Amino acid sequence: MAARRRRRRLKKRTRRQLRGWSAVAAVAAAVWVARHWEVVWPVLVAVLAAAAVVAIGWALLRSHRLAVGQDRAWRAQEQARARELSMGEVDALSWQEFETYVAELCRRDGCTQVVVSGKSGDLGADVVGYLPDGRKLVVQCKKYAPHRSVSSPDMQKFVGTARLEHGADVALFVTTCRSFTKAALDLALRQDIVAMHRDLLGSWVKGAHLETLIPLNGSGGGGIRRRPSA
């Protein structure tokens, strides 16, 4: 117990001494500053000015980053809104007009010999043509309400005819609805069918080139799916 008391007294004495020396140092510093004020004040002003510049710069940087983030978000919203407005016009088309419109998009992007079936019993080949590099393109068009999904049976029918019946090098399933069911999309990826849901179609409508959209197969608002590994 006595040893503990001695240690406590020593600690208290040490703290008092430190406070005392700190007070002495503060007084000495104040006296030195007062005596050398003509030298100190320009340095002090420079330090304060530099601190103010750093603070203002940091505030401006934060404001800039915030503004850039808000601008990007606004642009994304505007692009989505513009795409929906264009898709609203597509929604007003009949299924026959939709097939013709898809054919026009193909021609716009350099496809040749584009033909529209425009009739039932076409075995899934609503639009047929050739990409600019010569590959044969076969397109299945489904004019569905936005809230619907393309089902697995829909995809199975196209899988069964796109290459065997029509000799497609590129088989494209394009729809006005927002998504494919998981089973339909998985089947499309396994069978190398390009699944173009509403969001990708909206980009196509707004001017994106078909050949840049093909690698995005099924990605975006319709759900991202990776090709199953072999």
Order of alpha helices (4+ residues) and beta strands (2+ residues): alpha-alpha-alpha-beta-beta-beta-beta-alpha-beta-beta-alpha-beta-alpha-alpha
